[in-house]
Amino acid sequence: MTQFSARIGGIWYRDVLQIGFDAQDVVIRNNMGFSSLVRIPYNHIELLQQPESFQATRMSETEYTPALFRAGGVEIGLDTHWSAQFLQHMAANSLATS
């Protein structure tokens, strides 16, 4: 499992979450306080908003907005790297189950 940050619901969890991917689920562990583990099947995750590119000025580097997902009625905001990981695993699972 790898440490990451995400917005879950209305709260940003910075560097207290760990994430792992298996064939059918994403696994998220919260190491803050009581350690808790959540498994979310990929087919229960809905993409609400793709990451969008933007530039603060014409001379600045391209940046990306966080992607927005929903699972079990809870919104999950992820940076570009983790958004790409989620999308790849969701797509692979979708192909495997079709």
C-alpha positions as CSV (number, residue, x, y, z in Angstrom):
1,M,0.0,0.0,0.0
2,T,1.2,3.5,-0.8
3,Q,0.6,6.7,1.1
4,F,-1.6,9.3,-0.6
5,S,-3.8,12.3,0.0
6,A,-7.5,12.7,-1.0
7,R,-10.6,14.6,-0.3
8,I,-13.2,12.3,1.0
9,G,-16.6,13.9,1.6
10,G,-15.7,17.5,2.6
11,I,-12.4,16.7,4.4
12,W,-8.9,16.6,2.9
13,Y,-6.8,13.7,4.3
14,R,-3.2,14.7,3.7
15,D,-0.6,11.9,4.1
16,V,-2.6,9.8,6.5
17,L,-4.2,7.5,3.9
18,Q,-2.8,4.5,2.2
19,I,-4.1,3.0,-1.1
20,G,-3.8,-0.3,-2.8
21,F,-5.4,-1.8,-5.9
22,D,-6.3,-5.4,-6.6
23,A,-8.3,-7.0,-9.4
24,Q,-11.7,-6.0,-8.2
25,D,-11.4,-3.4,-5.5
26,V,-9.5,-0.3,-4.4
27,V,-8.3,-0.6,-0.8
28,I,-8.0,2.5,1.3
29,R,-6.6,2.5,4.9
30,N,-6.8,5.5,7.2
31,N,-3.8,5.5,9.6
32,M,-5.1,8.4,11.6
33,G,-6.4,7.5,15.1
34,F,-7.9,4.1,14.8
35,S,-6.6,2.3,11.7
36,S,-9.5,1.5,9.4
37,L,-9.6,-0.4,6.1
38,V,-12.2,0.1,3.3
39,R,-12.5,-2.0,0.2
40,I,-14.5,-0.4,-2.6
41,P,-15.4,-2.5,-5.7
42,Y,-14.5,-0.6,-8.9
43,N,-18.0,-1.1,-10.2
44,H,-19.3,0.9,-7.2
45,I,-17.2,3.9,-8.2
46,E,-18.6,6.6,-10.4
47,L,-16.6,9.2,-12.2
48,L,-18.2,12.6,-11.7
49,Q,-15.5,14.9,-13.1
50,Q,-12.4,14.2,-15.2
51,P,-9.3,16.1,-14.4
52,E,-9.1,19.2,-16.6
53,S,-6.0,21.0,-17.7
54,F,-5.3,24.7,-17.1
55,Q,-2.5,27.2,-17.1
56,A,-2.3,30.0,-14.6
57,T,-0.6,32.2,-17.3
58,R,0.4,31.5,-20.9
59,M,4.0,31.0,-19.8
60,S,3.2,28.6,-16.9
61,E,3.3,24.9,-17.0
62,T,0.1,22.9,-17.5
63,E,-1.6,21.9,-14.3
64,Y,-4.7,19.7,-13.7
65,T,-7.7,20.0,-11.5
66,P,-8.5,17.1,-9.2
67,A,-10.8,14.4,-10.5
68,L,-14.0,13.8,-8.7
69,F,-15.4,10.3,-8.0
70,R,-18.4,9.0,-6.0
71,A,-18.7,5.8,-4.1
72,G,-21.6,4.9,-1.8
73,G,-22.9,8.5,-2.0
74,V,-19.5,10.0,-0.8
75,E,-17.5,12.2,-3.1
76,I,-13.8,11.5,-3.5
77,G,-11.4,14.1,-4.9
78,L,-8.0,12.9,-6.2
79,D,-5.0,14.6,-7.7
80,T,-3.9,13.8,-11.3
81,H,-1.7,10.9,-10.4
82,W,-4.2,9.0,-8.3
83,S,-7.0,9.9,-10.7
84,A,-5.1,8.2,-13.5
85,Q,-4.5,5.1,-11.3
86,F,-8.3,4.9,-10.4
87,L,-9.3,5.3,-14.0
88,Q,-6.8,2.6,-15.3
89,H,-7.9,0.1,-12.7
90,M,-11.6,0.8,-13.2
91,A,-11.2,0.4,-17.0
92,A,-9.2,-2.9,-16.6
93,N,-11.9,-4.2,-14.2
94,S,-14.6,-3.2,-16.6
95,L,-12.9,-5.1,-19.5
96,A,-12.3,-8.2,-17.3
97,T,-16.0,-8.4,-16.2
98,S,-17.5,-7.8,-19.6
